[in-house]
Amino acid sequence: MKEIKGRTAVVTGAGGGMGRSIALELAAEGANVAVVDIDKAAAEAVAAEIGAKGSRATAHAVDVSDLDAVWGLADEVYAEFGSVEILVNNAGVTLRPFRASWDTSYEDYEWVMKVNFWGVLNGHHVFVPRMRETPGEKHIVNTSSMASLISVAGHSAYSAAKSAVDGLSHAARGELATQGIGVSILHPGPVRTRIVTSERLRSEAERSEARGVKPWSDYVQQPGNPIVEGKAEEPVTDPDVAATPLEYITPNATGRLVVDAIKANKPHILTHPAPVAELQARFDAVLAGAPQPRQD
Ligand SMILES: NC(=O)c1ccc[n+]([C@@H]2O[C@H](COP(=O)([O-])OP(=O)(O)OC[C@H]3O[C@@H](n4cnc5c(N)ncnc54)[C@H](O)[C@@H]3O)[C@@H](O)[C@H]2O)c1
């Protein structure tokens, strides 16, 4: 998509963190932005921030895991702006502490899959048919994680959900290329946001704290792994751009990376330097798993 000015963007999870950065950057490029978040006050604050800079933005309090609510969102956005050319399915949650797959409850898997995968699917299901009918270039960004590219012990529910986002996005990219709609997958590395406190969005009884979940670190120490050890309340002294694949950064630069990727129709967007050795090892292992071809 070459021109973002005058288009309408829907950004979920835009009340903070990377979604906010993406919403601000799209607005700075001249897009109208529908700021969507389960947290009404956060969505309203970001919409007001965009409005104060002279762009059009609306706030929508929506739980992306609720299909009926996403249908309602689409009705509101089409009534307000008339079209949607950019869809950023970004809302997501995570579990803390990290935990072994066998210590992860069925309800943990359900919650993380519902928001991180079904939330993306609901956006896809509701918006794609209408986007197909809109003339001109269009683009979808689905937020996955570096956790779908490399193996992260203690993070199975999240990795499963993000890998499902990758699978949907890869298939959809091939299909939608024929329909004038680009698809990109955003794979953030460690970014200092409120994601580590996601469980605030669950009922008290469901929270890991109340259930006394056994942390993965009880089995294996992972000293120096910032993804495991990072705390949201640490003083924010992070850089905007990372020097290594696992360095914590601010979300400030994410919006620019996403806007550039939309313009270039890039299939993948990383926020960090690529974890080259891990990616190489994964693909080497895939290739090593293949048999020799039959010789006729
Ligand atoms: N921060 C990281 O290190 C990191 C790493 C990899 C991937 N991600 C992914 O990036 C995306 C953005 O996360 P972030 O780090 O900016 O975190 P964040 O918590 O700052 O932002 C996520 C936003 O989503 C909202 N949200 C949560 N559940 C929702 C729901 N059911 N419906 C609608 N909105 C909901 C939250 O209120 C929040 O404003 C997520 O998909 C996350 O999984 C983050």
The ligand as a Tripos MOL2 file, in Angstrom:
@<TRIPOS>MOLECULE
LIG
   44    48     1     0     0
SMALL
NO_CHARGES

@<TRIPOS>ATOM
      1 N1          5.7250   -6.5850   24.8590 N.am      1 LIG1
      2 C1          6.3380   -7.6490   24.3820 C.2       1 LIG1
      3 O1          7.4540   -7.9810   24.8120 O.2       1 LIG1
      4 C2          5.7020   -8.4690   23.2920 C.ar      1 LIG1
      5 C3          6.4770   -9.4560   22.6870 C.ar      1 LIG1
      6 C4          5.9070  -10.2170   21.6810 C.ar      1 LIG1
      7 C5          4.6080   -9.9770   21.2710 C.ar      1 LIG1
      8 N2          3.8740   -9.0070   21.8990 N.ar      1 LIG1
      9 C6          2.5040   -8.7960   21.4160 C.3       1 LIG1
     10 O2          2.3300   -7.4480   21.0440 O.3       1 LIG1
     11 C7          0.9400   -7.0910   21.1420 C.3       1 LIG1
     12 C8          0.8030   -5.7770   21.8620 C.3       1 LIG1
     13 O3          1.2020   -5.9650   23.2160 O.3       1 LIG1
     14 P1          1.9920   -4.8750   24.0610 P.3       1 LIG1
     15 O4          3.2870   -5.4800   24.4300 O.co2     1 LIG1
     16 O5          1.9460   -3.5530   23.3960 O.co2     1 LIG1
     17 O6          1.1370   -4.9300   25.4080 O.3       1 LIG1
     18 P2          0.1110   -3.9260   26.0820 P.3       1 LIG1
     19 O7         -0.4470   -4.6830   27.2310 O.co2     1 LIG1
     20 O8          0.7230   -2.6100   26.3230 O.co2     1 LIG1
     21 O9         -0.9900   -3.7440   24.9590 O.3       1 LIG1
     22 C9         -1.9740   -4.6990   24.7010 C.3       1 LIG1
     23 C10        -3.3210   -4.0030   24.7270 C.3       1 LIG1
     24 O10        -4.3130   -4.9900   24.4110 O.3       1 LIG1
     25 C11        -5.4270   -4.7500   25.2450 C.3       1 LIG1
     26 N3         -6.2030   -5.9820   25.3490 N.ar      1 LIG1
     27 C12        -5.9260   -7.0820   26.0880 C.ar      1 LIG1
     28 N4         -6.8920   -7.9980   25.9440 N.ar      1 LIG1
     29 C13        -7.7910   -7.4820   25.0820 C.ar      1 LIG1
     30 C14        -9.0090   -7.9570   24.5140 C.ar      1 LIG1
     31 N5         -9.5020   -9.1680   24.8590 N.pl3     1 LIG1
     32 N6         -9.6640   -7.1760   23.6370 N.ar      1 LIG1
     33 C15        -9.1880   -5.9430   23.3030 C.ar      1 LIG1
     34 N7         -8.0550   -5.4310   23.8200 N.ar      1 LIG1
     35 C16        -7.3580   -6.1970   24.6880 C.ar      1 LIG1
     36 C17        -4.8530   -4.2870   26.5680 C.3       1 LIG1
     37 O11        -5.7870   -3.5660   27.3390 O.3       1 LIG1
     38 C18        -3.6660   -3.4420   26.1030 C.3       1 LIG1
     39 O12        -4.0030   -2.0700   25.9890 O.3       1 LIG1
     40 C19         0.2740   -8.2870   21.8300 C.3       1 LIG1
     41 O13        -0.3720   -9.0930   20.8530 O.3       1 LIG1
     42 C20         1.4230   -9.0310   22.4440 C.3       1 LIG1
     43 O14         1.1380  -10.4000   22.6080 O.3       1 LIG1
     44 C21         4.3990   -8.2570   22.9010 C.ar      1 LIG1
@<TRIPOS>BOND
     1     1     2 1
     2     2     3 2
     3     2     4 1
     4     4     5 ar
     5     4    44 ar
     6     5     6 ar
     7     6     7 ar
     8     7     8 ar
     9     8     9 1
    10     8    44 ar
    11     9    10 1
    12     9    42 1
    13    10    11 1
    14    11    12 1
    15    11    40 1
    16    12    13 1
    17    13    14 1
    18    14    15 2
    19    14    16 1
    20    14    17 1
    21    17    18 1
    22    18    19 2
    23    18    20 1
    24    18    21 1
    25    21    22 1
    26    22    23 1
    27    23    24 1
    28    23    38 1
    29    24    25 1
    30    25    26 1
    31    25    36 1
    32    26    27 ar
    33    26    35 ar
    34    27    28 ar
    35    28    29 ar
    36    29    30 ar
    37    29    35 ar
    38    30    31 1
    39    30    32 ar
    40    32    33 ar
    41    33    34 ar
    42    34    35 ar
    43    36    37 1
    44    36    38 1
    45    38    39 1
    46    40    41 1
    47    40    42 1
    48    42    43 1
@<TRIPOS>SUBSTRUCTURE
     1 LIG1         1 GROUP 0 **** ****
